[in-house]
Amino acid sequence: MLRQFYVGATGMAAFEKAMINITNNVSNSKTVGYKSTRTEMENIFPQVLDRAIVRREENSNEPAGIELGSGVRIVSTPKDFRQGAIAVTNNEFDVAINGEGFLVFQTPNEELAYSRAGNLNRDSEGNLVDPNGNMLQPQIIIPDNTDTVRISSDGTVFVTLNQETIEREVGQIRLAKFVNPSGLESIGGNLFKETVASGEAALGIAGEENFGSISQYAIESSNVDIIGEMMEMVITQRAFDIITKAIQSGETMLKSATEIARS
């Protein structure tokens, strides 16, 4: 009887964590470049009471055995790196990647981080940075006397200065890609860092060697499917409620068994 409580407890814990991920996905449905998180579960190794054998009844072979489940656990929470919708903006520094690739940033502790969020701005020193001040790599400086900025599909950044008509090249945005993006570790702020599972970053130019192209005056929206998340929320809540009722039924059965034993 106590086993029923343990199995139920594993289910409640797993579905509670799944609900946390669903809530986080919905909360970030408007976050630029956000990638939704899936919750994947697996059964815990069952208790084998009687190993399977082959029965020979009526000239038929039939496997038979007795196993009791041991519950469920979360095995992974991978990111869904499918591209989100591209939204047009009025910020000349905004960029969206159409296809594979990540923007490369340097964090304050001088580590490299990667992101699909291209809502860039110019800091006080002219550097292109993300909303948290992480510097785009390689470093691109927009001069103070800049009139216009143009970012081409291959990431080359051009500016015009002091009402000139001639464009000047000030740098080029480079992209990174990974053998296994799902292996990247999220570090907050729409940033990821490479891991052994993701493999090392391969750097390249937008539009070449299977890297995506870059669009100016655009950002990649969150790829959260609100309708899908709502359906998952209902299923997860129902599963949690049913497990709760199963545990309550187990308590009733245990109480009845105890009363019978005392009588």
C-alpha atoms as an extended CHARMM CRD file, in Angstrom:
* protein
*
       263  EXT
         1         1  MET       CA              0.0000000000        0.0000000000        0.0000000000  PROA      1               0.0000000000
         2         2  LEU       CA              2.8450000000        2.3660000000        0.8410000000  PROA      2               0.0000000000
         3         3  ARG       CA              4.2290000000        1.7770000000       -2.6500000000  PROA      3               0.0000000000
         4         4  GLN       CA              1.1290000000        3.4330000000       -4.0860000000  PROA      4               0.0000000000
         5         5  PHE       CA              1.9520000000        6.5810000000       -2.1110000000  PROA      5               0.0000000000
         6         6  TYR       CA              5.5450000000        6.5920000000       -3.3720000000  PROA      6               0.0000000000
         7         7  VAL       CA              4.4950000000        6.1080000000       -7.0060000000  PROA      7               0.0000000000
         8         8  GLY       CA              1.9100000000        8.8530000000       -6.6440000000  PROA      8               0.0000000000
         9         9  ALA       CA              4.4650000000       11.1700000000       -5.0710000000  PROA      9               0.0000000000
        10        10  THR       CA              6.8280000000       10.7380000000       -8.0360000000  PROA      10              0.0000000000
        11        11  GLY       CA              3.9820000000       11.5760000000      -10.3980000000  PROA      11              0.0000000000
        12        12  MET       CA              2.9710000000       14.6700000000       -8.4550000000  PROA      12              0.0000000000
        13        13  ALA       CA              6.5770000000       15.8920000000       -8.3500000000  PROA      13              0.0000000000
        14        14  ALA       CA              7.0820000000       15.3030000000      -12.0770000000  PROA      14              0.0000000000
        15        15  PHE       CA              3.8490000000       16.9910000000      -13.1550000000  PROA      15              0.0000000000
        16        16  GLU       CA              4.4770000000       19.9080000000      -10.8000000000  PROA      16              0.0000000000
        17        17  LYS       CA              7.8190000000       20.5320000000      -12.5420000000  PROA      17              0.0000000000
        18        18  ALA       CA              6.1310000000       20.1400000000      -15.9280000000  PROA      18              0.0000000000
        19        19  MET       CA              3.5890000000       22.7900000000      -14.9140000000  PROA      19              0.0000000000
        20        20  ILE       CA              6.4400000000       25.1140000000      -13.9130000000  PROA      20              0.0000000000
        21        21  ASN       CA              7.9250000000       24.7900000000      -17.4130000000  PROA      21              0.0000000000
        22        22  ILE       CA              4.5370000000       25.3690000000      -19.0470000000  PROA      22              0.0000000000
        23        23  THR       CA              3.9880000000       28.4770000000      -16.9190000000  PROA      23              0.0000000000
        24        24  ASN       CA              7.4690000000       29.7340000000      -17.7820000000  PROA      24              0.0000000000
        25        25  ASN       CA              6.8350000000       29.2020000000      -21.4960000000  PROA      25              0.0000000000
        26        26  VAL       CA              3.5670000000       31.1350000000      -21.3860000000  PROA      26              0.0000000000
        27        27  SER       CA              5.1850000000       33.8920000000      -19.3240000000  PROA      27              0.0000000000
        28        28  ASN       CA              7.8690000000       34.2830000000      -22.0140000000  PROA      28              0.0000000000
        29        29  SER       CA              5.5000000000       34.2170000000      -24.9830000000  PROA      29              0.0000000000
        30        30  LYS       CA              6.4130000000       37.8580000000      -25.7020000000  PROA      30              0.0000000000
        31        31  THR       CA             10.1370000000       37.5470000000      -24.9420000000  PROA      31              0.0000000000
        32        32  VAL       CA             12.3290000000       38.2800000000      -27.9770000000  PROA      32              0.0000000000
        33        33  GLY       CA             14.0660000000       35.1560000000      -29.2560000000  PROA      33              0.0000000000
        34        34  TYR       CA             12.7740000000       32.9490000000      -26.4310000000  PROA      34              0.0000000000
        35        35  LYS       CA             12.8450000000       29.1930000000      -27.0410000000  PROA      35              0.0000000000
        36        36  SER       CA             10.2020000000       27.0840000000      -25.3300000000  PROA      36              0.0000000000
        37        37  THR       CA             11.1290000000       24.2310000000      -23.0120000000  PROA      37              0.0000000000
        38        38  ARG       CA              9.7050000000       20.7160000000      -23.2650000000  PROA      38              0.0000000000
        39        39  THR       CA              9.4160000000       18.3560000000      -20.3090000000  PROA      39              0.0000000000
        40        40  GLU       CA             10.2920000000       14.7450000000      -21.1110000000  PROA      40              0.0000000000
        41        41  MET       CA              9.5700000000       11.9490000000      -18.6440000000  PROA      41              0.0000000000
        42        42  GLU       CA             10.4390000000        8.2850000000      -18.3100000000  PROA      42              0.0000000000
        43        43  ASN       CA              9.2420000000        5.4670000000      -16.1010000000  PROA      43              0.0000000000
        44        44  ILE       CA             11.3580000000        4.4630000000      -13.1150000000  PROA      44              0.0000000000
        45        45  PHE       CA             12.7460000000        0.9170000000      -13.2500000000  PROA      45              0.0000000000
        46        46  PRO       CA              9.8420000000       -1.3570000000      -12.2380000000  PROA      46              0.0000000000
        47        47  GLN       CA              9.8610000000       -3.9790000000       -9.5180000000  PROA      47              0.0000000000
        48        48  VAL       CA              9.7360000000       -7.4490000000      -11.0770000000  PROA      48              0.0000000000
        49        49  LEU       CA              7.7200000000       -9.8600000000       -8.9460000000  PROA      49              0.0000000000
        50        50  ASP       CA              7.6460000000      -12.7000000000      -11.4460000000  PROA      50              0.0000000000
        51        51  ARG       CA              9.8340000000      -12.7900000000      -14.5320000000  PROA      51              0.0000000000
        52        52  ALA       CA              8.2330000000      -13.3420000000      -17.9100000000  PROA      52              0.0000000000
        53        53  ILE       CA              8.0790000000      -16.9090000000      -19.1950000000  PROA      53              0.0000000000
        54        54  VAL       CA              6.6190000000      -18.5550000000      -22.2650000000  PROA      54              0.0000000000
        55        55  ARG       CA              3.2970000000      -20.2570000000      -21.7590000000  PROA      55              0.0000000000
        56        56  ARG       CA              2.1790000000      -22.9300000000      -24.1250000000  PROA      56              0.0000000000
        57        57  GLU       CA             -1.5740000000      -22.9720000000      -24.0620000000  PROA      57              0.0000000000
        58        58  GLU       CA             -3.7220000000      -24.0250000000      -26.9490000000  PROA      58              0.0000000000
        59        59  ASN       CA             -0.6910000000      -24.1350000000      -29.2660000000  PROA      59              0.0000000000
        60        60  SER       CA              0.1040000000      -20.4500000000      -28.6390000000  PROA      60              0.0000000000
        61        61  ASN       CA              3.0990000000      -18.7350000000      -27.1210000000  PROA      61              0.0000000000
        62        62  GLU       CA              2.2930000000      -15.9790000000      -24.6570000000  PROA      62              0.0000000000
        63        63  PRO       CA              4.7770000000      -14.0050000000      -22.5460000000  PROA      63              0.0000000000
        64        64  ALA       CA              3.7200000000      -13.5990000000      -18.9490000000  PROA      64              0.0000000000
        65        65  GLY       CA              5.1520000000      -11.9380000000      -15.8900000000  PROA      65              0.0000000000
        66        66  ILE       CA              4.3180000000       -9.6020000000      -13.0450000000  PROA      66              0.0000000000
        67        67  GLU       CA              5.7910000000       -6.1290000000      -12.7320000000  PROA      67              0.0000000000
        68        68  LEU       CA              4.8450000000       -3.2520000000      -10.4700000000  PROA      68              0.0000000000
        69        69  GLY       CA              5.5840000000        0.2600000000      -11.6370000000  PROA      69              0.0000000000
        70        70  SER       CA              7.8830000000        2.4320000000       -9.5530000000  PROA      70              0.0000000000
        71        71  GLY       CA              6.6770000000        5.8000000000      -10.7830000000  PROA      71              0.0000000000
        72        72  VAL       CA              7.9440000000        8.4560000000      -13.1500000000  PROA      72              0.0000000000
        73        73  ARG       CA             10.7420000000       10.9860000000      -13.2930000000  PROA      73              0.0000000000
        74        74  ILE       CA             11.8080000000       13.8580000000      -15.5180000000  PROA      74              0.0000000000
        75        75  VAL       CA             14.6460000000       12.7470000000      -17.7550000000  PROA      75              0.0000000000
        76        76  SER       CA             15.2950000000       15.9850000000      -19.6720000000  PROA      76              0.0000000000
        77        77  THR       CA             13.9590000000       19.4710000000      -20.3870000000  PROA      77              0.0000000000
        78        78  PRO       CA             15.2470000000       20.2460000000      -23.8980000000  PROA      78              0.0000000000
        79        79  LYS       CA             14.7940000000       23.5850000000      -25.6330000000  PROA      79              0.0000000000
        80        80  ASP       CA             12.7730000000       23.7890000000      -28.8330000000  PROA      80              0.0000000000
        81        81  PHE       CA             15.0490000000       25.7120000000      -31.2050000000  PROA      81              0.0000000000
        82        82  ARG       CA             12.5760000000       26.0060000000      -34.0510000000  PROA      82              0.0000000000
        83        83  GLN       CA             12.5420000000       29.5350000000      -35.4180000000  PROA      83              0.0000000000
        84        84  GLY       CA              9.9510000000       31.9780000000      -34.1380000000  PROA      84              0.0000000000
        85        85  ALA       CA              8.0340000000       34.4100000000      -36.3230000000  PROA      85              0.0000000000
        86        86  ILE       CA              9.9200000000       37.4420000000      -37.6260000000  PROA      86              0.0000000000
        87        87  ALA       CA              8.4810000000       40.7670000000      -36.4500000000  PROA      87              0.0000000000
        88        88  VAL       CA              9.2470000000       44.1140000000      -38.0990000000  PROA      88              0.0000000000
        89        89  THR       CA             10.4840000000       46.9490000000      -35.8520000000  PROA      89              0.0000000000
        90        90  ASN       CA             11.5350000000       50.5800000000      -36.2480000000  PROA      90              0.0000000000
        91        91  ASN       CA             14.9340000000       50.1710000000      -34.5510000000  PROA      91              0.0000000000
        92        92  GLU       CA             17.8120000000       50.3080000000      -37.0320000000  PROA      92              0.0000000000
        93        93  PHE       CA             19.9580000000       48.1530000000      -34.7300000000  PROA      93              0.0000000000
        94        94  ASP       CA             17.4430000000       45.2860000000      -34.5110000000  PROA      94              0.0000000000
        95        95  VAL       CA             18.3870000000       42.1390000000      -36.4260000000  PROA      95              0.0000000000
        96        96  ALA       CA             16.7380000000       38.7560000000      -36.9530000000  PROA      96              0.0000000000
        97        97  ILE       CA             18.3800000000       35.5560000000      -38.1560000000  PROA      97              0.0000000000
        98        98  ASN       CA             16.4680000000       33.7840000000      -40.9210000000  PROA      98              0.0000000000
        99        99  GLY       CA             17.6850000000       30.2070000000      -40.5550000000  PROA      99              0.0000000000
       100       100  GLU       CA             20.4580000000       28.6240000000      -38.5090000000  PROA      100             0.0000000000
       101       101  GLY       CA             22.8260000000       30.5080000000      -36.2710000000  PROA      101             0.0000000000
       102       102  PHE       CA             23.2440000000       32.4540000000      -33.0510000000  PROA      102             0.0000000000
       103       103  LEU       CA             24.5210000000       35.9370000000      -32.3510000000  PROA      103             0.0000000000
       104       104  VAL       CA             27.7130000000       35.9560000000      -30.2820000000  PROA      104             0.0000000000
       105       105  PHE       CA             28.0950000000       38.1420000000      -27.1720000000  PROA      105             0.0000000000
       106       106  GLN       CA             30.7690000000       38.7420000000      -24.5590000000  PROA      106             0.0000000000
       107       107  THR       CA             29.4960000000       38.8270000000      -20.9740000000  PROA      107             0.0000000000
       108       108  PRO       CA             30.9770000000       41.0780000000      -18.2390000000  PROA      108             0.0000000000
       109       109  ASN       CA             33.1400000000       38.1600000000      -17.0510000000  PROA      109             0.0000000000
       110       110  GLU       CA             34.5680000000       37.9620000000      -20.5980000000  PROA      110             0.0000000000
       111       111  GLU       CA             32.8990000000       34.6510000000      -21.4440000000  PROA      111             0.0000000000
       112       112  LEU       CA             31.1870000000       34.0600000000      -24.7680000000  PROA      112             0.0000000000
       113       113  ALA       CA             27.4280000000       33.5560000000      -24.8500000000  PROA      113             0.0000000000
       114       114  TYR       CA             25.0130000000       32.9290000000      -27.7030000000  PROA      114             0.0000000000
       115       115  SER       CA             21.5100000000       34.1770000000      -28.4500000000  PROA      115             0.0000000000
       116       116  ARG       CA             18.7560000000       34.3460000000      -31.0550000000  PROA      116             0.0000000000
       117       117  ALA       CA             17.5360000000       37.6570000000      -29.6170000000  PROA      117             0.0000000000
       118       118  GLY       CA             18.6620000000       40.4550000000      -31.9100000000  PROA      118             0.0000000000
       119       119  ASN       CA             17.1570000000       43.4490000000      -30.0940000000  PROA      119             0.0000000000
       120       120  LEU       CA             20.4200000000       45.3970000000      -30.1220000000  PROA      120             0.0000000000
       121       121  ASN       CA             21.2800000000       48.9250000000      -29.0970000000  PROA      121             0.0000000000
       122       122  ARG       CA             24.2670000000       51.2570000000      -29.0060000000  PROA      122             0.0000000000
       123       123  ASP       CA             25.9060000000       51.8530000000      -25.6070000000  PROA      123             0.0000000000
       124       124  SER       CA             27.5830000000       55.0590000000      -24.4060000000  PROA      124             0.0000000000
       125       125  GLU       CA             30.8330000000       54.0720000000      -26.1110000000  PROA      125             0.0000000000
       126       126  GLY       CA             29.1770000000       53.2220000000      -29.4140000000  PROA      126             0.0000000000
       127       127  ASN       CA             29.3350000000       49.4310000000      -29.0350000000  PROA      127             0.0000000000
       128       128  LEU       CA             26.4630000000       47.2720000000      -30.2480000000  PROA      128             0.0000000000
       129       129  VAL       CA             25.0990000000       45.5010000000      -27.1680000000  PROA      129             0.0000000000
       130       130  ASP       CA             22.0900000000       43.4820000000      -26.0420000000  PROA      130             0.0000000000
       131       131  PRO       CA             19.5520000000       44.9040000000      -23.5180000000  PROA      131             0.0000000000
       132       132  ASN       CA             21.7670000000       43.7370000000      -20.6300000000  PROA      132             0.0000000000
       133       133  GLY       CA             24.8940000000       45.4280000000      -21.9700000000  PROA      133             0.0000000000
       134       134  ASN       CA             26.5990000000       42.2800000000      -23.2530000000  PROA      134             0.0000000000
       135       135  MET       CA             28.8230000000       43.2860000000      -26.1560000000  PROA      135             0.0000000000
       136       136  LEU       CA             28.2160000000       41.8580000000      -29.6230000000  PROA      136             0.0000000000
       137       137  GLN       CA             31.1930000000       39.8950000000      -30.9690000000  PROA      137             0.0000000000
       138       138  PRO       CA             33.2030000000       40.7490000000      -32.9280000000  PROA      138             0.0000000000
       139       139  GLN       CA             33.0590000000       44.2570000000      -31.4930000000  PROA      139             0.0000000000
       140       140  ILE       CA             31.2470000000       46.7630000000      -33.7140000000  PROA      140             0.0000000000
       141       141  ILE       CA             31.4300000000       50.4700000000      -32.8510000000  PROA      141             0.0000000000
       142       142  ILE       CA             28.9190000000       52.9470000000      -34.2510000000  PROA      142             0.0000000000
       143       143  PRO       CA             30.5370000000       56.4300000000      -34.3830000000  PROA      143             0.0000000000
       144       144  ASP       CA             28.8890000000       59.3370000000      -32.5350000000  PROA      144             0.0000000000
       145       145  ASN       CA             28.3590000000       61.3370000000      -35.7270000000  PROA      145             0.0000000000
       146       146  THR       CA             26.4360000000       58.5510000000      -37.4840000000  PROA      146             0.0000000000
       147       147  ASP       CA             23.4170000000       59.5830000000      -39.5420000000  PROA      147             0.0000000000
       148       148  THR       CA             22.2360000000       56.2250000000      -40.8850000000  PROA      148             0.0000000000
       149       149  VAL       CA             22.9700000000       52.5590000000      -40.2580000000  PROA      149             0.0000000000
       150       150  ARG       CA             22.5080000000       49.7690000000      -42.7750000000  PROA      150             0.0000000000
       151       151  ILE       CA             23.0040000000       46.0850000000      -41.9830000000  PROA      151             0.0000000000
       152       152  SER       CA             23.1880000000       43.8120000000      -45.0170000000  PROA      152             0.0000000000
       153       153  SER       CA             21.9550000000       40.2240000000      -45.2180000000  PROA      153             0.0000000000
       154       154  ASP       CA             25.5010000000       38.9270000000      -44.6280000000  PROA      154             0.0000000000
       155       155  GLY       CA             25.8030000000       40.9840000000      -41.4390000000  PROA      155             0.0000000000
       156       156  THR       CA             28.0470000000       43.7370000000      -42.7800000000  PROA      156             0.0000000000
       157       157  VAL       CA             27.3420000000       47.0280000000      -40.9900000000  PROA      157             0.0000000000
       158       158  PHE       CA             27.5510000000       50.2880000000      -42.9570000000  PROA      158             0.0000000000
       159       159  VAL       CA             27.1190000000       53.8420000000      -41.6880000000  PROA      159             0.0000000000
       160       160  THR       CA             26.9550000000       57.3170000000      -43.1710000000  PROA      160             0.0000000000
       161       161  LEU       CA             28.5490000000       60.1760000000      -41.2340000000  PROA      161             0.0000000000
       162       162  ASN       CA             27.8960000000       63.9190000000      -41.0750000000  PROA      162             0.0000000000
       163       163  GLN       CA             25.2820000000       63.9000000000      -43.8430000000  PROA      163             0.0000000000
       164       164  GLU       CA             27.6930000000       62.2310000000      -46.2630000000  PROA      164             0.0000000000
       165       165  THR       CA             26.3060000000       60.0750000000      -49.0620000000  PROA      165             0.0000000000
       166       166  ILE       CA             29.1530000000       57.5560000000      -49.0330000000  PROA      166             0.0000000000
       167       167  GLU       CA             28.6970000000       54.5290000000      -46.7610000000  PROA      167             0.0000000000
       168       168  ARG       CA             31.5250000000       53.3700000000      -44.5210000000  PROA      168             0.0000000000
       169       169  GLU       CA             31.8920000000       49.7600000000      -43.3560000000  PROA      169             0.0000000000
       170       170  VAL       CA             32.3840000000       49.5300000000      -39.5860000000  PROA      170             0.0000000000
       171       171  GLY       CA             32.2460000000       45.7710000000      -39.0410000000  PROA      171             0.0000000000
       172       172  GLN       CA             30.4490000000       42.5160000000      -39.7320000000  PROA      172             0.0000000000
       173       173  ILE       CA             28.1750000000       40.4690000000      -37.5090000000  PROA      173             0.0000000000
       174       174  ARG       CA             29.3530000000       36.8640000000      -37.2730000000  PROA      174             0.0000000000
       175       175  LEU       CA             27.1160000000       33.9170000000      -36.4460000000  PROA      175             0.0000000000
       176       176  ALA       CA             27.7470000000       30.7110000000      -34.5230000000  PROA      176             0.0000000000
       177       177  LYS       CA             26.1240000000       27.3090000000      -34.8340000000  PROA      177             0.0000000000
       178       178  PHE       CA             26.3450000000       24.0320000000      -32.9660000000  PROA      178             0.0000000000
       179       179  VAL       CA             26.1360000000       20.3480000000      -33.8160000000  PROA      179             0.0000000000
       180       180  ASN       CA             23.5760000000       19.8940000000      -31.0260000000  PROA      180             0.0000000000
       181       181  PRO       CA             21.8520000000       23.1740000000      -30.0460000000  PROA      181             0.0000000000
       182       182  SER       CA             19.6900000000       21.2810000000      -27.5380000000  PROA      182             0.0000000000
       183       183  GLY       CA             22.8590000000       20.7140000000      -25.5280000000  PROA      183             0.0000000000
       184       184  LEU       CA             23.3320000000       24.4500000000      -24.9130000000  PROA      184             0.0000000000
       185       185  GLU       CA             22.9520000000       25.6290000000      -21.3230000000  PROA      185             0.0000000000
       186       186  SER       CA             20.6060000000       28.5260000000      -20.6490000000  PROA      186             0.0000000000
       187       187  ILE       CA             22.1930000000       31.2260000000      -18.4650000000  PROA      187             0.0000000000
       188       188  GLY       CA             19.3200000000       33.7260000000      -18.4710000000  PROA      188             0.0000000000
       189       189  GLY       CA             18.8590000000       36.9470000000      -20.3610000000  PROA      189             0.0000000000
       190       190  ASN       CA             18.0910000000       34.9970000000      -23.5620000000  PROA      190             0.0000000000
       191       191  LEU       CA             21.6940000000       33.7560000000      -23.5250000000  PROA      191             0.0000000000
       192       192  PHE       CA             23.1690000000       30.2800000000      -23.8190000000  PROA      192             0.0000000000
       193       193  LYS       CA             26.6490000000       28.9140000000      -23.2980000000  PROA      193             0.0000000000
       194       194  GLU       CA             28.2500000000       25.9670000000      -25.0170000000  PROA      194             0.0000000000
       195       195  THR       CA             28.6930000000       22.6330000000      -23.2570000000  PROA      195             0.0000000000
       196       196  VAL       CA             30.2460000000       19.2900000000      -24.0410000000  PROA      196             0.0000000000
       197       197  ALA       CA             26.7910000000       18.1630000000      -25.1860000000  PROA      197             0.0000000000
       198       198  SER       CA             26.3520000000       21.0750000000      -27.6100000000  PROA      198             0.0000000000
       199       199  GLY       CA             29.8360000000       20.8370000000      -29.0780000000  PROA      199             0.0000000000
       200       200  GLU       CA             32.0760000000       23.7870000000      -29.8270000000  PROA      200             0.0000000000
       201       201  ALA       CA             30.7360000000       26.8300000000      -31.6320000000  PROA      201             0.0000000000
       202       202  ALA       CA             31.4250000000       26.9670000000      -35.3740000000  PROA      202             0.0000000000
       203       203  LEU       CA             31.6800000000       30.5850000000      -36.5140000000  PROA      203             0.0000000000
       204       204  GLY       CA             30.6880000000       31.7830000000      -39.9540000000  PROA      204             0.0000000000
       205       205  ILE       CA             29.1780000000       34.4780000000      -42.1200000000  PROA      205             0.0000000000
       206       206  ALA       CA             25.4340000000       34.9060000000      -42.5300000000  PROA      206             0.0000000000
       207       207  GLY       CA             24.1900000000       33.4040000000      -45.7860000000  PROA      207             0.0000000000
       208       208  GLU       CA             27.1920000000       31.1000000000      -46.2010000000  PROA      208             0.0000000000
       209       209  GLU       CA             27.8070000000       27.4450000000      -45.2670000000  PROA      209             0.0000000000
       210       210  ASN       CA             24.2020000000       26.8470000000      -44.1550000000  PROA      210             0.0000000000
       211       211  PHE       CA             24.1540000000       29.8830000000      -41.8680000000  PROA      211             0.0000000000
       212       212  GLY       CA             20.9470000000       31.9000000000      -41.9480000000  PROA      212             0.0000000000
       213       213  SER       CA             20.7350000000       35.3840000000      -43.4050000000  PROA      213             0.0000000000
       214       214  ILE       CA             20.2980000000       38.5620000000      -41.3660000000  PROA      214             0.0000000000
       215       215  SER       CA             17.3710000000       40.9820000000      -41.6120000000  PROA      215             0.0000000000
       216       216  GLN       CA             17.6160000000       44.5450000000      -40.3080000000  PROA      216             0.0000000000
       217       217  TYR       CA             14.6640000000       46.3080000000      -38.6310000000  PROA      217             0.0000000000
       218       218  ALA       CA             13.4090000000       42.9190000000      -37.4470000000  PROA      218             0.0000000000
       219       219  ILE       CA             13.4860000000       40.6070000000      -34.4390000000  PROA      219             0.0000000000
       220       220  GLU       CA             12.6560000000       36.9550000000      -33.9220000000  PROA      220             0.0000000000
       221       221  SER       CA              9.6090000000       36.4960000000      -31.7240000000  PROA      221             0.0000000000
       222       222  SER       CA              9.2240000000       33.8210000000      -29.0720000000  PROA      222             0.0000000000
       223       223  ASN       CA              8.4170000000       30.4050000000      -30.5550000000  PROA      223             0.0000000000
       224       224  VAL       CA              5.9540000000       29.5570000000      -27.7760000000  PROA      224             0.0000000000
       225       225  ASP       CA              2.7200000000       28.0370000000      -29.0940000000  PROA      225             0.0000000000
       226       226  ILE       CA              0.1420000000       29.4930000000      -26.7080000000  PROA      226             0.0000000000
       227       227  ILE       CA             -2.6550000000       27.1390000000      -27.7770000000  PROA      227             0.0000000000
       228       228  GLY       CA             -0.3700000000       24.1220000000      -27.4640000000  PROA      228             0.0000000000
       229       229  GLU       CA              0.8080000000       25.2590000000      -24.0370000000  PROA      229             0.0000000000
       230       230  MET       CA             -2.7810000000       25.7150000000      -22.8540000000  PROA      230             0.0000000000
       231       231  MET       CA             -3.6010000000       22.1690000000      -23.9490000000  PROA      231             0.0000000000
       232       232  GLU       CA             -0.5220000000       20.8540000000      -22.1290000000  PROA      232             0.0000000000
       233       233  MET       CA             -1.5720000000       22.8160000000      -19.0560000000  PROA      233             0.0000000000
       234       234  VAL       CA             -5.0080000000       21.1710000000      -19.0140000000  PROA      234             0.0000000000
       235       235  ILE       CA             -3.5310000000       17.6760000000      -19.5000000000  PROA      235             0.0000000000
       236       236  THR       CA             -0.8990000000       18.2470000000      -16.8130000000  PROA      236             0.0000000000
       237       237  GLN       CA             -3.4320000000       19.6060000000      -14.3250000000  PROA      237             0.0000000000
       238       238  ARG       CA             -5.7930000000       16.6970000000      -14.9600000000  PROA      238             0.0000000000
       239       239  ALA       CA             -2.9900000000       14.1700000000      -14.4790000000  PROA      239             0.0000000000
       240       240  PHE       CA             -1.9670000000       15.8480000000      -11.2130000000  PROA      240             0.0000000000
       241       241  ASP       CA             -5.5740000000       15.8110000000       -9.9570000000  PROA      241             0.0000000000
       242       242  ILE       CA             -6.0440000000       12.1260000000      -10.8250000000  PROA      242             0.0000000000
       243       243  ILE       CA             -2.8060000000       11.1830000000       -9.0570000000  PROA      243             0.0000000000
       244       244  THR       CA             -3.9700000000       13.1350000000       -5.9990000000  PROA      244             0.0000000000
       245       245  LYS       CA             -7.2490000000       11.2000000000       -5.9940000000  PROA      245             0.0000000000
       246       246  ALA       CA             -5.3460000000        7.9090000000       -6.3650000000  PROA      246             0.0000000000
       247       247  ILE       CA             -3.2880000000        8.7480000000       -3.2810000000  PROA      247             0.0000000000
       248       248  GLN       CA             -6.4570000000        9.6560000000       -1.3670000000  PROA      248             0.0000000000
       249       249  SER       CA             -7.9790000000        6.3180000000       -2.4020000000  PROA      249             0.0000000000
       250       250  GLY       CA             -4.8370000000        4.5940000000       -1.1770000000  PROA      250             0.0000000000
       251       251  GLU       CA             -5.2050000000        6.3080000000        2.1890000000  PROA      251             0.0000000000
       252       252  THR       CA             -8.7990000000        5.0590000000        2.4290000000  PROA      252             0.0000000000
       253       253  MET       CA             -7.7350000000        1.5150000000        1.5170000000  PROA      253             0.0000000000
       254       254  LEU       CA             -4.9030000000        1.5960000000        4.0640000000  PROA      254             0.0000000000
       255       255  LYS       CA             -7.2790000000        2.8330000000        6.7590000000  PROA      255             0.0000000000
       256       256  SER       CA             -9.7550000000        0.0520000000        5.9590000000  PROA      256             0.0000000000
       257       257  ALA       CA             -7.0190000000       -2.5870000000        5.9990000000  PROA      257             0.0000000000
       258       258  THR       CA             -5.7830000000       -1.3150000000        9.3640000000  PROA      258             0.0000000000
       259       259  GLU       CA             -9.2780000000       -1.4590000000       10.8560000000  PROA      259             0.0000000000
       260       260  ILE       CA             -9.7590000000       -5.0180000000        9.5630000000  PROA      260             0.0000000000
       261       261  ALA       CA             -6.4260000000       -6.0840000000       11.0620000000  PROA      261             0.0000000000
       262       262  ARG       CA             -7.4230000000       -4.6580000000       14.4440000000  PROA      262             0.0000000000
       263       263  SER       CA            -10.8090000000       -6.3600000000       14.4780000000  PROA      263             0.0000000000
